[in-house]
Structures are given as C-alpha cells and as structure tokens.
C-alpha cells in the first residue's frame, strides 16, 4: 500500500503563521515546531488507528503516537466510549471517586515494584514529586541524573537534559537557579564507574538516582548489561532511593514496564502517557514505606486540583484493562517490531549503509551514525542534517516520524501488514535521498 500525497501544506502554513502571533514559537511544546528538521509543522485535524490526517487532508502512517500513549492506536472505540460516558457525569469533581481506586489497584497489580501509587497530571509532575519525596524520605538534598535522560521540565532536571534541550543545543536552561544546579549531579548514562565516583564524592548527601531504564530522549538508547543492576546495588549500599522514570517505557516495552522486562526493581517509579489513554496524566508509586511519607499521611506535601481526573482515569483504566486482558498483546507488538527492524536493516543494506538502530518492544530509533550509541556524547555525534532530509522524505511519502533525531519512534497494535509495507517502501526511497548528500 502506498500513501499518495499532493504535498500541499497551505493550511498548515497559514495556521502556523497565525499561531506564532499568539503562542511562543507557534507551538505549546518545542519539538512540535520542526525547528531541528526545518519546514512547516503539520497541523493535525484528526487521527484513527495507525493514521494521522492533517488540515490539508494529507494522511500519514503515524510513528509518534502522541509521543507514546497510543498503544492501541488513535481513537480506539473502547477509549472514546469510556471518555464520553465519564463526561456525562461531569468532567471534574475535585473529590475522591471509585475509578481512582480501581486504577490504583490495577497499576499496583501490573507494575512489580509499586505497592502504592499517587495520581498526578503529567509526567513532569510525577518526576518532580518523586524526587521531592525521595529527598523528604532520606533527609538528603542531592539527586543524580544522567546526561541525555529527560525527566520533564522541573528546574532540577534541566541540567544536561536531552530531547528538546539537546535538539536546540542548550543543555542548561536559563531560569534554572544555581542552587538547583548545585544539587543536581550529572552522570554518564551506561557508565556505572562514573556513578560510583559521584556517590563517593558526595557520601551521605545523595537522596536519589533517577534514570530512564531505557533512554528515550536522546533517541532510544538501551542500558548496557549490568548497568541497571549496578545502580540497584549501589543504591542499596548507600541508602539511596532508586527512581525509574517509566513515563515512556511503562506498559510499552512490557506489561510491567522496563523493570519487568529487564528484571531490575526500583524503589519508586514514575508513569504517564499510556496510563491516560491520551489524556493528560501522570503517576508515581513504589514501596509502601516511602509512599506513606506523602501528605496527608506524611510530611512531604504534594497536591493537585485535577489529580485523578475522572476522564483521564476512565480512559486510562480502559487501556490498562485491555493490557491486562490481552494475553498476546506484547507478542503482537514484538512481531511487528521485528518485521520493521528486519525490513529497515534490509533497506540499509540496499543503500550501502550501516546506520545504528535500536529497538525494545514497540519503541526504537534509527540513528544517523555508524557508531554504537550508548550515551549522550555518542548520540550527539549523529548526522542531524541527514536525519532532517530523511524525515522530510518520509513525510512526503506519507510516514510521520518524530521531528528530531533525538526522539524515539513508537508503533501500536493498529499497525499491521499494510502499514509495514508502506513504511518500508517509503523508507528505501527516503534513505537514498537522505544519504545521497552525505556521500
């Protein structure tokens, strides 16, 4: 199947010009602006299954999936119906509801390390709250994060961050105070010896180590064998809270997230994206004795007017029930992923290139480098200009990828044989176009 385009972007261009007059940069999240790949961002009108349709009527096979939440594809009838039914009772109460209990029970059942969970409104809010909780629980101030890992836009995380900050070449954001920077210690991803050095140099001061168990914001970078296990052992030795940021990987790479698939359990886990079925949501959870340090039981304060919003809870509960009930779900995703990966490698051989590719479950990345990518520095050496050419060539042939080399791709159960065929056909042509200028 081939998606045919007339390449019209007239309406998107008009909307983008209007948006820039009233919205900074014309977008409400920076990477949407296409700044790192150039051109006009597509304004989306609707989506269904594996497809997006923009305001100019162009239709695309979607590998962004709203940046990860759409595990079952766009506008799944069960999710749409759940939101519609919930809205009939009101869109918000600011009071407890039964669906919050059922949602929490299901998360605790599915995620191996979570005994209690607190719902919030975004992944950023989840990571900020988890780090504050770790500080309150340990009585320590410092946190260790990894260069190239992105945990949202909380002040103490915007130190050598990946994703947007990396794309724009500004790893340290203005507006972050020196105090926050001084309390955030930045380690090299996949370098356990470096983490040990930092912990030793700050003995008794580190509250938590926060890590993406599979990094998804400098491309998709997999943990080296022993890295996560080493972090777990180090945290046990030094009394440090280990936080897995599974906002991206939670329920995507396995039913119980990366921690289940990779066999390493953290003390706290942050979640988002899939647990809201596409609605704004986040959560953090973990060991009972740590979670009980949160107000109103404990002294660490965190609150939110829309936390546990009934629409998000109903949508998320519907998605998690499907995850729990569909026994072959991850086998089906793995099957598509293997076919996509094998087809991509065949396309690379056909154009005489050996680009580095990673994939775990239903997320991955094609890096425009032949170097093995294991950390921020090796990701930074990718040919971003070649990726930009590849991105636009794919877009022109009806395949929508992340508009940045430093983001992962995602697919859903709605992606099937037709979408695979269209993607690989477009990819062969796109690789030839993107790499011709590099020779």
C-alpha positions as CSV (number, residue, x, y, z in Angstrom):
1,X,0.0,0.0,0.0
2,X,1.4,3.4,-0.9
3,X,0.1,6.7,0.5
4,X,-0.1,9.3,-2.2
5,X,0.3,13.0,-1.4
6,X,-0.1,16.2,-3.4
7,X,2.4,17.7,-0.8
8,X,0.1,20.7,-0.1
9,X,0.8,22.4,3.2
10,X,-1.1,25.6,2.5
11,X,-3.5,25.4,5.5
12,X,-0.8,24.2,7.9
13,X,1.4,27.2,6.8
14,X,-1.5,29.6,7.4
15,X,-2.3,28.1,10.9
16,X,1.4,28.2,11.8
17,X,1.7,31.9,10.9
18,X,-1.5,32.6,13.0
19,X,-0.1,30.6,15.9
20,X,3.2,32.4,16.0
21,X,1.3,35.6,16.7
22,X,-0.2,34.4,19.9
23,X,1.8,31.3,21.0
24,X,5.6,31.4,21.6
25,X,7.1,29.8,18.6
26,X,3.7,28.8,17.4
27,X,3.6,25.7,19.5
28,X,2.8,24.6,23.0
29,X,5.7,22.1,23.2
30,X,9.0,23.0,21.5
31,X,9.8,19.9,19.4
32,X,6.5,20.4,17.5
33,X,7.9,23.4,15.8
34,X,10.1,21.3,13.4
35,X,13.0,23.6,14.4
36,X,15.6,20.8,14.2
37,X,14.4,19.5,10.9
38,X,13.1,22.7,9.2
39,X,9.9,23.3,7.4
40,X,6.3,23.8,8.4
41,X,4.9,21.7,11.2
42,X,1.8,19.8,10.2
43,X,-1.4,20.8,12.0
44,X,-3.4,17.7,12.7
45,X,-7.2,17.6,12.2
46,X,-7.9,14.0,13.2
47,X,-6.5,10.5,13.7
48,X,-7.7,7.0,13.7
49,X,-5.8,3.7,14.3
50,X,-2.3,4.0,12.9
51,X,-3.0,7.2,10.9
52,X,-2.9,10.9,11.2
53,X,-4.7,13.4,8.9
54,X,-3.6,17.0,8.7
55,X,-5.6,20.1,8.0
56,X,-4.6,19.9,4.3
57,X,-6.1,16.5,4.0
58,X,-2.8,14.6,3.9
59,X,-2.8,11.2,5.6
60,X,0.2,9.7,7.3
61,X,1.2,6.4,8.9
62,X,2.0,7.6,12.4
63,X,5.1,6.6,14.4
64,X,4.8,9.3,17.0
65,X,1.6,8.1,18.6
66,X,1.2,11.3,20.6
67,X,4.8,10.7,21.9
68,X,3.9,7.3,23.2
69,X,0.4,7.0,24.7
70,X,-1.4,5.4,21.8
71,X,-0.5,1.7,22.4
72,X,-3.8,0.6,20.8
73,X,-3.8,3.3,18.1
74,X,-5.7,6.6,17.8
75,X,-9.4,7.0,18.8
76,X,-9.8,3.4,19.9
77,X,-13.6,2.9,20.2
78,X,-13.3,1.5,23.8
79,X,-11.4,4.5,25.0
80,X,-13.6,7.0,23.2
81,X,-16.7,5.4,24.6
82,X,-15.2,5.5,28.1
83,X,-14.4,9.2,28.0
84,X,-17.8,10.0,26.5
85,X,-19.6,8.1,29.3
86,X,-17.5,9.6,32.0
87,X,-18.1,13.2,30.7
88,X,-21.8,12.7,31.2
89,X,-21.3,12.7,34.9
90,X,-19.1,15.8,34.8
91,X,-15.5,16.5,33.7
92,X,-14.1,17.0,37.2
93,X,-15.1,16.8,40.9
94,X,-12.1,17.7,43.0
95,X,-13.2,14.9,45.3
96,X,-12.4,11.2,45.5
97,X,-14.0,8.8,43.0
98,X,-14.2,5.0,42.8
99,X,-12.4,4.9,39.5
100,X,-9.3,6.2,41.2
101,X,-9.2,3.1,43.5
102,X,-9.7,0.7,40.6
103,X,-7.0,2.5,38.6
104,X,-4.5,2.4,41.5
105,X,-5.3,-1.3,42.2
106,X,-4.6,-2.2,38.5
107,X,-1.3,-0.3,38.4
108,X,-0.2,-2.0,41.6
109,X,-1.1,-5.4,40.2
110,X,0.7,-4.8,36.9
111,X,3.9,-3.0,37.9
112,X,6.2,-5.2,40.0
113,X,7.7,-2.6,42.4
114,X,4.6,-0.5,43.1
115,X,2.7,-1.1,46.3
116,X,1.0,2.4,46.5
117,X,0.6,5.0,43.8
118,X,-0.4,8.7,43.7
119,X,-2.0,10.1,40.5
120,X,-0.9,13.5,39.1
121,X,-1.4,15.4,35.9
122,X,1.7,14.9,33.8
123,X,5.0,13.0,33.6
124,X,6.8,16.2,34.7
125,X,4.7,16.5,37.8
126,X,5.3,12.8,38.5
127,X,9.1,13.1,38.4
128,X,9.2,16.3,40.3
129,X,7.1,14.8,43.0
130,X,9.1,11.6,43.2
131,X,12.3,13.4,43.6
132,X,10.9,15.6,46.3
133,X,9.5,12.5,48.1
134,X,13.0,10.9,47.9
135,X,14.6,13.9,49.4
136,X,12.0,14.1,52.2
137,X,12.3,10.3,52.9
138,X,16.1,10.3,53.1
139,X,16.6,13.8,54.6
140,X,19.2,14.4,51.8
141,X,19.3,17.2,49.2
142,X,21.2,15.9,46.1
143,X,20.0,13.9,43.2
144,X,21.9,12.1,40.4
145,X,20.5,12.2,36.9
146,X,22.1,11.2,33.6
147,X,23.1,13.3,30.7
148,X,20.6,12.8,27.9
149,X,17.9,11.5,30.1
150,X,14.9,13.8,30.1
151,X,12.5,13.8,33.1
152,X,10.3,16.8,32.2
153,X,10.9,20.5,32.7
154,X,11.3,20.6,36.5
155,X,14.2,23.0,37.4
156,X,16.5,20.4,39.0
157,X,16.1,18.1,35.9
158,X,17.1,20.7,33.3
159,X,20.7,20.1,33.8
160,X,22.3,18.5,30.7
161,X,18.9,17.4,29.6
162,X,18.2,15.6,26.4
163,X,15.3,15.8,23.9
164,X,14.3,19.5,23.3
165,X,17.3,20.9,25.1
166,X,19.6,18.7,23.2
167,X,18.0,19.4,19.9
168,X,18.4,23.2,20.4
169,X,22.0,22.8,21.8
170,X,21.0,24.3,25.1
171,X,21.5,21.6,27.7
172,X,21.2,24.1,30.6
173,X,18.1,26.2,30.6
174,X,18.1,29.9,31.6
175,X,15.9,30.3,34.6
176,X,17.3,27.3,36.5
177,X,18.9,28.6,39.7
178,X,22.4,27.9,40.8
179,X,21.0,26.2,43.9
180,X,19.1,23.7,41.8
181,X,22.1,23.1,39.6
182,X,24.4,22.6,42.6
183,X,22.0,19.9,44.0
184,X,21.8,18.0,40.7
185,X,24.7,15.8,39.9
186,X,25.0,14.6,36.3
187,X,26.4,11.2,35.4
188,X,27.2,9.5,32.1
189,X,24.5,7.0,31.0
190,X,25.7,3.4,30.9
191,X,28.8,4.4,32.9
192,X,28.5,2.7,36.3
193,X,32.0,3.6,37.4
194,X,31.2,7.3,36.9
195,X,28.1,7.0,39.1
196,X,30.2,5.3,41.8
197,X,32.7,8.2,41.7
198,X,29.9,10.8,42.1
199,X,28.3,8.9,45.0
200,X,31.7,8.5,46.7
201,X,32.4,12.2,46.3
202,X,29.0,13.1,47.8
203,X,28.8,10.4,50.5
204,X,25.7,10.7,52.7
205,X,24.3,13.5,50.6
206,X,22.5,11.8,47.6
207,X,18.8,11.3,48.1
208,X,18.1,9.6,44.8
209,X,19.3,8.4,41.4
210,X,16.7,8.9,38.7
211,X,17.1,7.1,35.4
212,X,15.3,6.2,32.3
213,X,15.8,2.4,32.3
214,X,15.6,2.7,28.5
215,X,16.5,6.2,27.5
216,X,14.0,7.6,25.0
217,X,15.0,11.3,24.7
218,X,18.4,11.0,23.0
219,X,17.0,8.5,20.6
220,X,16.2,5.1,22.1
221,X,19.3,4.1,24.0
222,X,19.3,0.7,25.7
223,X,21.0,0.0,29.0
224,X,24.3,-1.9,28.8
225,X,24.3,-5.3,30.6
226,X,24.8,-4.8,34.3
227,X,24.2,-1.1,34.3
228,X,20.7,-1.1,36.0
229,X,21.7,-4.0,38.2
230,X,24.8,-2.0,39.3
231,X,22.6,1.1,40.1
232,X,20.3,-1.1,42.2
233,X,23.3,-2.5,44.2
234,X,24.8,0.9,44.6
235,X,21.6,2.4,45.9
236,X,21.2,-0.4,48.4
237,X,24.8,0.1,49.6
238,X,24.5,3.9,50.1
239,X,20.8,4.2,51.2
240,X,19.8,6.0,48.0
241,X,16.3,5.8,46.6
242,X,16.4,4.4,43.0
243,X,13.8,6.0,40.7
244,X,12.9,4.6,37.3
245,X,11.3,7.1,35.0
246,X,8.9,4.9,33.1
247,X,6.7,7.6,31.8
248,X,7.7,6.4,28.3
249,X,8.5,2.7,28.9
250,X,5.7,1.9,31.3
251,X,3.3,-0.6,29.7
252,X,5.1,-0.1,26.4
253,X,8.1,-2.4,26.4
254,X,6.3,-5.0,28.6
255,X,3.1,-5.4,30.7
256,X,5.0,-4.4,33.8
257,X,7.3,-1.9,32.1
258,X,11.0,-1.9,31.6
259,X,11.5,-3.1,35.2
260,X,9.7,-6.3,34.4
261,X,11.4,-6.9,31.1
262,X,14.9,-6.1,32.4
263,X,14.5,-7.7,35.8
264,X,15.5,-4.8,38.0
265,X,13.1,-3.2,40.5
266,X,13.4,0.4,41.6
267,X,12.1,2.0,44.9
268,X,9.9,4.5,43.1
269,X,8.5,4.5,39.5
270,X,7.1,7.4,37.6
271,X,4.4,6.8,34.9
272,X,2.5,8.7,32.3
273,X,1.4,8.6,28.7
274,X,-0.2,5.2,28.3
275,X,-1.9,5.3,31.7
276,X,-4.1,8.2,30.5
277,X,-5.1,6.7,27.1
278,X,-4.0,10.0,25.5
279,X,-5.4,12.3,28.2
280,X,-3.1,14.4,30.5
281,X,-2.0,12.2,33.3
282,X,1.0,11.1,35.4
283,X,1.6,8.9,38.5
284,X,4.4,8.0,40.8
285,X,4.4,4.9,43.1
286,X,6.6,2.5,44.9
287,X,7.5,1.0,48.2
288,X,4.8,1.4,50.9
289,X,7.0,3.0,53.5
290,X,8.3,5.6,51.0
291,X,4.8,6.4,49.6
292,X,3.4,6.9,53.1
293,X,5.7,9.9,53.5
294,X,3.4,11.8,51.2
295,X,0.7,14.2,52.7
296,X,-1.8,13.6,54.2
297,X,-0.1,10.6,55.8
298,X,3.4,12.0,55.9
299,X,5.2,15.4,55.9
300,X,6.1,15.6,52.1
301,X,3.5,17.9,50.5
302,X,2.1,17.4,47.0
303,X,-1.4,18.2,45.8
304,X,-3.3,18.8,42.5
305,X,-6.8,20.1,41.8
306,X,-7.2,17.8,38.7
307,X,-5.2,14.9,40.0
308,X,-7.2,11.7,39.4
309,X,-9.4,13.5,36.9
310,X,-12.4,11.2,36.1
311,X,-12.0,11.4,32.3
312,X,-8.3,10.5,32.4
313,X,-8.9,7.8,35.0
314,X,-11.7,6.2,32.9
315,X,-9.6,6.4,29.7
316,X,-6.5,5.0,31.5
317,X,-8.4,2.3,33.2
318,X,-9.9,1.1,29.9
319,X,-6.4,0.9,28.4
320,X,-4.9,-0.9,31.4
321,X,-7.7,-3.4,31.4
322,X,-7.0,-4.2,27.8
323,X,-3.3,-4.6,28.6
324,X,-4.2,-6.9,31.5
325,X,-6.7,-9.0,29.5
326,X,-5.0,-9.4,26.1
327,X,-2.6,-12.3,26.6
328,X,-0.9,-12.0,23.2
329,X,-0.6,-8.2,23.2
330,X,3.2,-7.9,23.6
331,X,3.8,-10.8,21.2
332,X,1.9,-9.0,18.5
333,X,3.8,-5.8,19.1
334,X,7.1,-7.7,19.1
335,X,6.2,-9.4,15.8
336,X,5.6,-6.1,14.1
337,X,8.7,-4.6,15.7
338,X,10.9,-7.5,14.4
339,X,9.5,-7.1,10.9
340,X,10.0,-3.4,10.9
341,X,13.6,-3.8,12.2
342,X,14.5,-6.5,9.7
343,X,13.0,-4.5,6.9
344,X,14.9,-1.4,7.9
345,X,18.2,-3.3,8.1
346,X,17.5,-4.8,4.6
347,X,16.8,-1.2,3.3
348,X,20.1,-0.1,4.8
349,X,22.0,-2.9,3.1
350,X,20.3,-2.0,-0.2
351,X,21.6,1.6,0.0
352,X,25.0,0.5,1.2
353,X,24.8,2.0,4.7
354,X,25.3,0.6,8.2
355,X,23.4,3.0,10.4
356,X,22.9,2.1,14.0
357,X,19.4,1.0,15.0
358,X,17.9,0.2,18.4
359,X,14.6,-1.3,19.4
360,X,13.0,-2.6,22.5
361,X,9.4,-3.8,22.2
362,X,7.3,-1.1,20.4
363,X,9.8,1.7,20.6
364,X,13.1,2.3,18.9
365,X,15.3,4.7,16.9
366,X,17.3,4.8,13.7
367,X,20.5,6.8,14.4
368,X,22.2,8.5,11.5
369,X,25.6,7.3,12.6
370,X,27.5,4.0,12.2
371,X,28.8,4.4,15.7
372,X,27.3,2.4,18.5
373,X,25.1,4.8,20.6
374,X,25.3,4.2,24.3
375,X,25.2,7.7,25.9
376,X,24.6,11.4,25.4
377,X,28.0,12.0,23.7
378,X,27.7,9.2,21.2
379,X,24.1,10.3,20.4
380,X,25.3,13.9,19.9
381,X,27.6,12.8,17.0
382,X,24.7,11.7,14.8
383,X,24.3,13.4,11.5
384,X,21.2,15.5,12.3
385,X,21.1,17.1,8.9
386,X,20.9,13.7,7.2
387,X,18.1,12.8,9.6
388,X,16.2,16.0,8.7
389,X,16.4,15.0,5.0
390,X,15.2,11.6,5.9
391,X,12.3,12.9,8.0
392,X,11.0,15.2,5.2
393,X,11.4,12.4,2.6
394,X,9.4,10.1,4.8
395,X,6.8,12.8,5.4
396,X,6.4,13.5,1.7
397,X,5.6,9.8,1.2
398,X,3.1,9.6,4.0
399,X,5.0,8.4,7.0
400,X,5.1,10.7,10.1
401,X,8.2,10.4,12.3
402,X,9.4,12.4,15.3
403,X,10.7,15.7,14.0
404,X,14.0,15.2,15.8
405,X,16.9,12.7,15.6
406,X,16.8,12.6,19.4
407,X,13.4,11.1,19.9
408,X,12.2,7.5,19.7
409,X,9.6,6.1,17.3
410,X,6.5,4.3,18.6
411,X,4.0,2.0,17.0
412,X,0.7,0.4,18.1
413,X,-1.4,-2.7,17.7
414,X,-3.2,-0.8,14.9
415,X,0.0,-1.0,12.8
416,X,-0.3,-4.1,10.5
417,X,0.9,-5.5,7.2
418,X,-0.4,-2.6,5.1
419,X,1.4,0.0,7.3
420,X,4.6,-2.1,7.4
421,X,4.7,-2.3,3.6
422,X,4.0,1.4,3.1
423,X,6.6,2.3,5.7
424,X,9.4,0.1,4.3
425,X,8.7,1.2,0.7
426,X,8.8,4.9,1.7
427,X,11.9,4.2,3.8
428,X,14.0,2.8,0.9
429,X,13.4,5.9,-1.1
430,X,13.9,8.2,1.9
431,X,17.3,6.7,2.8
432,X,18.5,7.1,-0.8
433,X,17.5,10.7,-0.8
434,X,18.8,11.5,2.7
435,X,22.2,9.8,2.3
436,X,23.0,10.9,-1.2
437,X,24.1,14.3,0.1
438,X,26.3,12.7,2.7
439,X,28.4,10.8,0.2
